[in-house]
Amino acid sequence: MCSEERQTFISGDPLGLVLYGDVKTFSTAEKTRLLRALSDVAAMDPWFRDVNWDAHPFGALGTVDMQPCSRSFLPTQTDAQATKLCLTVS
C-alpha cells in the first residue's frame, strides 16, 4: 500500500485499518497519525469498538519508536489528581 492510500485509510477508517490491515510496516509518522485518528474517533464515539475487542492488531502500534506518541496519551500527574478528586467527591 502506498503512502497516499495509507493516508486515505487513516483518515477514513483508522479502526478498520488496524484490525484488517498490516500497520507494522508503517513509518513512525504514519503510525502516529493513525493513533491520533483512533483517538479522534474514540472522542466522538466512545463505543466505536463495541463489537471487536481484539488486542493483537494494536501491537504494531506499541513499538519503541512510538513511545513518545504513546506517552502523550497517558494521563499527567495533574490529570490523575483531578480524576482522583472526582472519584472522591462522587
Backbone as ProteinMPNN parsed JSONL, in Angstrom:
{"seq_chain_A": "MCSEERQTFISGDPLGLVLYGDVKTFSTAEKTRLLRALSDVAAMDPWFRDVNWDAHPFGALGTVDMQPCSRSFLPTQTDAQATKLCLTVS", "coords_chain_A": {"N_chain_A": [[0.855, -1.16, 0.0], [0.632, 2.148, -0.912], [1.875, 5.365, 0.266], [-0.065, 7.409, -0.067], [-2.449, 5.946, -0.22], [-2.421, 4.798, 2.298], [-2.767, 7.093, 3.888], [-5.341, 7.809, 3.142], [-6.854, 5.662, 4.2], [-6.179, 5.951, 6.907], [-7.403, 8.38, 7.506], [-10.068, 7.818, 6.799], [-10.95, 5.3, 7.861], [-9.695, 4.412, 10.485], [-9.822, 2.397, 12.486], [-10.64, 0.084, 11.083], [-8.41, -0.169, 9.452], [-6.383, -0.83, 11.311], [-7.424, -3.235, 12.372], [-7.796, -4.92, 10.111], [-5.778, -4.456, 8.321], [-2.214, -4.281, 7.717], [-0.286, -2.768, 9.762], [2.261, -2.736, 10.725], [4.407, -2.19, 9.09], [4.27, 0.484, 8.649], [5.485, 3.853, 8.694], [6.936, 5.716, 11.446], [5.751, 8.241, 11.572], [3.376, 7.777, 10.141], [2.159, 5.839, 11.765], [1.823, 7.363, 14.037], [-0.004, 9.314, 13.13], [-2.115, 7.568, 12.671], [-2.684, 6.6, 15.268], [-3.495, 8.975, 16.481], [-5.739, 9.51, 14.889], [-7.37, 7.369, 15.63], [-7.769, 8.101, 18.285], [-9.238, 10.448, 17.901], [-11.583, 9.408, 16.752], [-12.482, 7.86, 18.889], [-13.006, 9.866, 20.729], [-15.204, 11.09, 19.585], [-17.003, 8.988, 19.47], [-17.362, 6.98, 21.964], [-17.993, 4.292, 21.991], [-16.965, 3.073, 19.753], [-15.563, 0.731, 19.42], [-17.231, -1.327, 20.167], [-17.935, -3.927, 19.355], [-15.677, -5.346, 18.671], [-13.019, -6.371, 20.3], [-10.439, -7.278, 19.95], [-7.058, -7.415, 20.769], [-4.537, -7.937, 19.672], [-4.067, -6.84, 16.998], [-3.321, -4.248, 17.538], [-0.788, -4.299, 18.494], [1.209, -3.611, 16.697], [1.329, -0.91, 16.912], [2.54, -0.488, 19.266], [5.366, -0.106, 19.441], [8.889, 0.561, 19.997], [9.643, 2.947, 18.725], [7.333, 4.37, 18.907], [7.01, 5.289, 21.466], [7.2, 8.092, 22.421], [4.832, 9.218, 21.308], [2.858, 7.505, 22.342], [3.147, 7.992, 25.063], [2.133, 10.541, 25.201], [-0.553, 10.16, 25.366], [-1.026, 9.191, 27.858], [-2.27, 9.817, 31.146], [-1.422, 12.852, 32.838], [0.255, 13.82, 35.884], [-1.317, 15.814, 36.986], [-3.769, 15.322, 35.682], [-4.341, 12.797, 36.75], [-4.624, 13.439, 39.454], [-6.864, 15.125, 39.317], [-8.788, 13.319, 38.422], [-8.819, 11.582, 40.596], [-9.836, 13.307, 42.572], [-12.409, 13.753, 41.539], [-13.494, 11.215, 41.732], [-13.4, 10.849, 44.471], [-15.1, 12.836, 45.443], [-17.514, 12.141, 44.327]], "CA_chain_A": [[0.0, 0.0, 0.0], [1.463, 3.354, -0.992], [1.66, 6.361, 1.314], [-1.336, 8.095, -0.299], [-3.515, 5.018, 0.165], [-2.383, 4.701, 3.758], [-3.358, 8.306, 4.438], [-6.784, 7.723, 2.897], [-7.414, 4.748, 5.181], [-6.005, 6.543, 8.244], [-8.439, 9.401, 7.653], [-11.416, 7.308, 6.595], [-11.334, 4.147, 8.689], [-8.497, 4.006, 11.22], [-10.016, 1.121, 13.187], [-10.596, -0.972, 10.072], [-7.021, -0.298, 9.02], [-5.642, -1.572, 12.336], [-7.967, -4.583, 12.531], [-7.756, -5.746, 8.911], [-4.599, -4.142, 7.531], [-0.937, -4.618, 8.339], [0.311, -1.453, 10.019], [3.606, -2.837, 11.298], [5.395, -1.63, 8.157], [4.051, 1.923, 8.55], [6.517, 4.699, 9.292], [6.56, 6.274, 12.748], [4.819, 9.35, 11.322], [2.081, 7.203, 9.764], [1.57, 5.212, 12.963], [1.413, 8.46, 14.922], [-1.262, 9.836, 12.57], [-3.129, 6.54, 12.883], [-3.054, 6.604, 16.681], [-4.266, 10.206, 16.722], [-7.041, 9.34, 14.234], [-8.137, 6.487, 16.523], [-8.139, 8.913, 19.438], [-10.304, 11.346, 17.468], [-12.799, 8.609, 16.599], [-12.913, 7.485, 20.239], [-13.561, 11.06, 21.372], [-16.531, 11.327, 19.008], [-17.859, 7.834, 19.723], [-16.67, 6.115, 22.914], [-18.36, 2.879, 21.758], [-16.584, 2.693, 18.399], [-15.025, -0.638, 19.421], [-18.152, -2.113, 20.982], [-18.091, -5.316, 18.933], [-14.405, -6.002, 18.374], [-12.026, -6.013, 21.316], [-9.159, -7.943, 19.718], [-5.932, -6.547, 21.127], [-3.296, -8.205, 18.942], [-3.75, -5.964, 15.871], [-2.782, -2.977, 18.02], [0.609, -4.498, 18.873], [2.077, -2.915, 15.745], [1.432, 0.485, 17.334], [3.25, -0.464, 20.54], [6.788, -0.313, 19.203], [9.782, 1.505, 20.676], [9.611, 4.25, 18.054], [6.061, 5.026, 19.217], [6.958, 5.677, 22.878], [6.825, 9.494, 22.678], [3.425, 9.415, 20.966], [2.052, 6.756, 23.311], [3.209, 8.705, 26.35], [1.289, 11.739, 25.148], [-1.924, 9.755, 25.674], [-1.127, 8.812, 29.267], [-2.636, 10.963, 31.983], [-0.36, 13.522, 33.58], [0.038, 13.821, 37.33], [-2.454, 16.704, 37.217], [-4.962, 14.591, 35.257], [-4.598, 11.733, 37.722], [-5.121, 14.08, 40.676], [-8.226, 15.59, 39.039], [-9.638, 12.123, 38.384], [-8.948, 11.112, 41.974], [-10.742, 14.213, 43.261], [-13.764, 13.498, 41.057], [-13.94, 9.939, 42.281], [-13.564, 11.013, 45.906], [-16.254, 13.693, 45.678], [-18.746, 11.466, 43.887]], "C_chain_A": [[0.91, 1.235, 0.0], [1.053, 4.357, 0.084], [0.324, 7.087, 1.155], [-2.523, 7.22, 0.113], [-3.572, 4.874, 1.683], [-3.073, 5.899, 4.394], [-4.87, 8.309, 4.267], [-7.45, 6.817, 3.931], [-7.291, 5.291, 6.607], [-7.113, 7.56, 8.496], [-9.839, 8.813, 7.638], [-11.855, 6.207, 7.526], [-10.13, 3.642, 9.484], [-8.649, 2.664, 11.94], [-9.964, -0.043, 12.21], [-9.185, -1.227, 9.59], [-6.211, -1.111, 10.023], [-6.112, -3.031, 12.387], [-7.723, -5.478, 11.32], [-6.577, -5.46, 7.995], [-3.352, -4.604, 8.258], [-0.176, -3.317, 8.557], [1.734, -1.533, 10.565], [4.679, -2.27, 10.379], [5.231, -0.121, 7.976], [5.219, 2.67, 9.186], [6.021, 5.192, 10.655], [5.55, 7.401, 12.567], [3.433, 8.825, 10.958], [1.397, 6.554, 10.956], [1.094, 6.272, 13.954], [0.101, 9.061, 14.436], [-2.402, 8.851, 12.802], [-3.609, 6.526, 14.335], [-3.873, 7.848, 17.026], [-5.647, 10.127, 16.068], [-7.936, 8.426, 15.071], [-8.616, 7.255, 17.749], [-9.291, 9.856, 19.094], [-11.633, 10.603, 17.327], [-13.354, 8.242, 17.971], [-13.527, 8.675, 20.974], [-14.967, 11.355, 20.863], [-17.512, 10.213, 19.36], [-17.14, 6.859, 20.661], [-16.952, 4.624, 22.709], [-17.916, 2.384, 20.392], [-16.0, 1.291, 18.304], [-15.96, -1.594, 20.132], [-18.273, -3.573, 20.571], [-16.768, -6.036, 18.686], [-13.331, -5.524, 19.347], [-10.722, -6.786, 21.165], [-8.023, -6.975, 19.996], [-4.731, -6.723, 20.2], [-3.056, -7.305, 17.736], [-3.1, -4.646, 16.295], [-1.318, -3.085, 18.437], [1.577, -3.769, 17.962], [2.232, -1.44, 16.087], [2.228, 0.618, 18.636], [4.732, -0.74, 20.4], [7.607, 0.791, 19.874], [9.718, 2.895, 20.047], [8.344, 5.04, 18.37], [5.965, 5.491, 20.664], [6.58, 7.134, 23.107], [5.342, 9.757, 22.395], [2.528, 8.727, 21.992], [2.02, 7.452, 24.663], [2.321, 9.934, 26.361], [-0.17, 11.421, 25.457], [-2.106, 9.355, 27.137], [-1.489, 10.032, 30.107], [-1.42, 11.549, 32.687], [-0.669, 13.409, 35.07], [-1.175, 14.677, 37.679], [-3.759, 16.019, 36.834], [-5.336, 13.524, 36.274], [-5.162, 12.309, 39.015], [-6.564, 14.54, 40.478], [-9.204, 14.422, 39.018], [-9.873, 11.603, 39.793], [-9.91, 11.992, 42.758], [-12.183, 13.981, 42.827], [-14.324, 12.216, 41.648], [-14.196, 10.028, 43.779], [-14.827, 11.807, 46.228], [-17.551, 12.958, 45.34], [-19.275, 10.579, 44.902]], "O_chain_A": [[1.832, 1.343, 0.808], [0.013, 4.209, 0.726], [-0.35, 7.352, 2.15], [-3.48, 7.702, 0.72], [-4.653, 4.833, 2.272], [-3.866, 5.747, 5.324], [-5.596, 8.763, 5.151], [-8.496, 7.167, 4.478], [-8.197, 5.112, 7.42], [-7.693, 7.594, 9.581], [-10.708, 9.263, 8.385], [-13.012, 6.174, 7.944], [-9.601, 2.568, 9.194], [-7.701, 1.881, 11.996], [-9.311, -1.05, 12.482], [-8.803, -2.371, 9.346], [-5.438, -1.986, 9.631], [-5.294, -3.949, 12.438], [-7.469, -6.672, 11.48], [-6.394, -6.151, 6.993], [-3.437, -5.248, 9.304], [0.497, -2.823, 7.652], [2.348, -0.502, 10.839], [5.757, -1.905, 10.847], [5.986, 0.489, 7.219], [5.86, 2.167, 10.109], [4.835, 5.094, 10.968], [4.592, 7.501, 13.333], [2.425, 9.366, 11.414], [0.189, 6.703, 11.138], [0.08, 6.09, 14.627], [-0.808, 9.295, 15.233], [-3.527, 9.256, 13.096], [-4.81, 6.45, 14.593], [-4.839, 7.766, 17.784], [-6.623, 10.624, 16.63], [-9.132, 8.685, 15.204], [-9.748, 7.072, 18.196], [-10.209, 10.042, 19.893], [-12.68, 11.107, 17.733], [-14.564, 8.306, 18.19], [-14.464, 8.507, 21.754], [-15.823, 11.815, 21.62], [-18.707, 10.46, 19.528], [-16.388, 6.003, 20.197], [-16.208, 3.784, 23.214], [-18.432, 1.375, 19.91], [-15.947, 0.719, 17.216], [-15.497, -2.604, 20.662], [-18.687, -4.394, 21.39], [-16.768, -7.253, 18.508], [-12.809, -4.415, 19.226], [-9.977, -6.939, 22.133], [-8.03, -5.843, 19.512], [-3.987, -5.771, 19.965], [-1.893, -7.014, 17.458], [-2.41, -4.006, 15.502], [-0.676, -2.069, 18.705], [2.649, -3.351, 18.4], [3.161, -0.787, 15.611], [2.55, 1.731, 19.052], [5.293, -1.527, 21.163], [7.068, 1.826, 20.266], [9.735, 3.902, 20.755], [8.287, 6.245, 18.128], [4.935, 6.038, 21.059], [5.702, 7.399, 23.929], [4.678, 10.448, 23.167], [1.548, 9.311, 22.455], [0.984, 7.492, 25.327], [1.812, 10.328, 27.41], [-0.943, 12.324, 25.777], [-3.237, 9.2, 27.596], [-1.063, 11.148, 29.809], [-0.507, 10.824, 33.082], [-1.745, 12.951, 35.454], [-1.964, 14.321, 38.554], [-4.747, 16.113, 37.562], [-6.508, 13.366, 36.618], [-6.076, 11.734, 39.606], [-7.397, 14.366, 41.368], [-10.316, 14.526, 39.535], [-10.991, 11.227, 40.145], [-10.72, 11.48, 43.531], [-13.089, 14.009, 43.661], [-15.496, 12.152, 42.018], [-15.094, 9.368, 44.302], [-15.541, 11.485, 47.178], [-18.567, 13.146, 46.009], [-20.304, 9.939, 44.687]]}, "name": "protein", "num_of_chains": 1, "seq": "MCSEERQTFISGDPLGLVLYGDVKTFSTAEKTRLLRALSDVAAMDPWFRDVNWDAHPFGALGTVDMQPCSRSFLPTQTDAQATKLCLTVS"}
